[in-house]
């Protein structure tokens, strides 16, 4: 389990006594689960159902929009990058339709900048994959952030932190390379080379 994703107090593990029932938090247990990884989607569905959620899985943005058109969800777990597009717009639309929906974004490390944008759009929080059902449930049901999570056992390297910062500014500049380079005080070609590279190792 990645310590970065743990939402409980340092040294604590969520228990059924600490985490309330979904219906008590949102008035409904209905949860929209959007991820295009079918085996992972099935695993999360089983895990979240054991924790009291009524899971409605979707494997694409199109399928998720169909479900959201006919049902109001108390919760949503959304992967940002899907085969049929980016889910940031869907999150905004979902929250416009039902602002009370508690949305958790799940993402790979390379998508953290977009995940931050999703949180600013109204998502409750983001979790970096790999993540399990306990972590997702706790993020959706936790009443607040009264303390910081414990430090990760293997924190990101300085190169990775720099790369993530550049990616975040790039997203905030609407993926405009020239504007990102100006704000970071970097040469445009240097920035272009960094953006074309894969993320550094942890």
C-alpha positions in Angstrom: 0.0 0.0 0.0 1.4 3.4 -0.9 1.7 5.7 2.1 1.1 8.7 -0.2 -2.5 7.6 -0.6 -3.3 6.9 3.1 -5.8 9.3 4.4 -5.8 8.3 8.1 -3.9 9.7 11.0 -0.2 8.7 11.1 0.1 5.1 12.3 -3.6 4.5 12.1 -5.5 2.0 9.9 -9.1 2.7 8.9 -11.6 0.4 10.5 -15.3 -0.1 10.1 -15.8 2.0 13.4 -13.8 4.9 12.0 -15.4 5.0 8.5 -19.2 5.6 8.4 -21.6 3.8 6.1 -21.9 5.4 2.6 -25.7 6.0 3.0 -25.0 7.9 6.2 -22.6 10.2 4.4 -24.3 11.0 1.1 -27.9 9.8 1.7 -27.4 7.1 -0.9 -24.9 4.3 -1.5 -24.9 4.6 -5.3 -21.4 5.0 -6.6 -20.3 5.5 -10.2 -17.0 3.7 -11.0 -15.3 4.9 -14.2 -12.2 3.1 -15.3 -11.4 1.4 -18.6 -9.2 -1.3 -17.1 -11.8 -4.2 -16.9 -10.0 -6.5 -14.4 -9.2 -3.5 -12.1 -12.8 -2.3 -12.4 -14.1 -5.7 -11.3 -11.7 -5.8 -8.4 -12.7 -2.4 -7.2 -16.4 -3.2 -7.7 -16.2 -6.2 -5.4 -14.1 -4.4 -2.8 -16.4 -1.3 -2.7 -19.6 -3.4 -2.6 -18.2 -5.2 0.5 -17.9 -1.7 2.1 -21.5 -0.9 1.5 -21.5 0.9 -1.8 -23.9 0.1 -4.6 -21.4 0.2 -7.5 -22.4 1.1 -11.0 -19.3 0.4 -13.2 -18.6 2.1 -16.5 -15.7 1.3 -18.9 -15.9 4.5 -20.9 -16.8 8.1 -20.8 -19.8 7.4 -23.0 -21.1 4.7 -20.7 -20.5 6.9 -17.6 -22.5 9.8 -19.2 -25.4 7.4 -19.9 -25.5 6.3 -16.3 -25.2 9.9 -15.0 -28.1 11.0 -17.2 -30.6 8.6 -15.5 -29.3 8.5 -11.9 -27.9 10.9 -9.3 -24.9 9.4 -7.6 -23.7 10.0 -4.0 -20.2 9.0 -5.0 -17.9 8.7 -8.0 -14.5 7.2 -8.6 -13.0 8.4 -11.8 -9.8 7.5 -13.7 -8.8 10.6 -15.7 -7.3 9.1 -18.8 -9.6 6.8 -20.7 -9.6 5.3 -24.2 -12.3 7.6 -25.4 -11.0 10.8 -23.8 -10.0 12.7 -20.7 -12.5 12.7 -17.8 -11.9 16.2 -16.5 -14.8 17.6 -18.4 -17.0 14.7 -17.3 -16.2 15.5 -13.6 -17.2 19.1 -14.1 -20.4 18.1 -15.8 -21.2 15.6 -13.1 -20.7 18.1 -10.3 -22.7 20.8 -12.2 -25.6 18.3 -12.3 -25.2 17.0 -8.7 -22.8 19.2 -6.7 -23.2 17.0 -3.6 -21.5 14.1 -5.4 -18.3 13.0 -3.6 -15.8 12.4 -6.3 -12.4 10.7 -5.9 -9.9 10.8 -8.8 -7.6 7.9 -9.3 -4.5 8.4 -11.5 -1.1 7.3 -12.4 1.8 9.5 -11.2 2.2 10.9 -14.7 -1.3 12.5 -14.5 -1.0 14.3 -11.1 -1.2 17.7 -12.7 -4.5 16.9 -14.3 -5.7 15.3 -11.0 -5.0 18.6 -9.2 -7.0 20.4 -11.8 -9.9 17.9 -11.1 -9.7 18.6 -7.4 -9.9 22.3 -8.2 -13.0 21.6 -10.3 -14.7 20.1 -7.2 -13.4 16.5 -6.8 -12.9 15.5 -3.2 -9.3 14.2 -3.6 -7.1 12.2 -5.9 -5.4 8.9 -5.2 -2.3 7.6 -7.1 -2.4 4.1 -8.4 -2.0 1.4 -7.3 -4.8 1.9 -4.8 -7.1 -0.5 -3.0 -10.7 -0.5 -1.9 -9.9 0.5 1.7 -8.1 3.6 0.5 -10.8 4.6 -2.0 -13.6 4.1 0.6 -11.7 6.1 3.2 -11.1 9.0 0.8 -14.8 9.1 -0.1 -16.1 8.8 3.4 -13.6 10.6 5.6 -15.1 13.7 7.1 -12.1 15.9 6.6 -8.3 16.3 6.7 -7.5 16.9 10.4 -3.9 15.8 10.0 -1.4 15.2 7.3 -0.8 11.7 6.0 2.4 9.9 7.1 5.4 10.6 4.9 6.0 8.1 2.1 8.6 5.4 2.6 10.0 6.1 -0.9 9.4 9.7 -1.7 9.7 11.0 -5.2 13.2 11.9 -6.4 14.1 15.6 -6.9 14.1 15.0 -10.7 10.6 13.5 -10.4 9.4 16.5 -8.2 10.7 18.9 -10.8 9.0 17.0 -13.7 5.7 16.9 -11.8 6.0 20.7 -11.2 6.6 21.4 -14.9 3.6 19.1 -15.8 1.4 21.0 -13.3 2.3 24.4 -14.7 1.8 23.0 -18.2 -1.8 21.9 -17.3 -2.5 25.3 -15.6 -1.4 27.0 -18.8 -3.9 24.9 -20.8 -1.0 22.9 -22.3 0.3 26.0 -24.0 4.1 25.4 -24.4 5.0 29.0 -25.0 3.1 30.3 -22.0 4.5 27.5 -19.8 8.0 28.3 -20.8 7.5 32.0 -20.1 6.1 31.3 -16.6 8.9 28.9 -15.8 11.5 31.2 -17.3 12.7 28.4 -19.5 13.7 28.3 -23.2 10.8 26.9 -25.2 12.9 24.2 -26.9 14.2 23.0 -23.5 10.7 22.8 -22.2 9.6 20.9 -25.3 12.3 18.3 -24.8 11.3 17.8 -21.2 7.6 17.4 -22.1 8.5 14.8 -24.8 10.4 12.7 -22.3 8.9 10.1 -20.0 8.7 10.8 -16.3 11.9 10.2 -14.4 12.0 7.1 -12.2 10.9 7.4 -8.6 
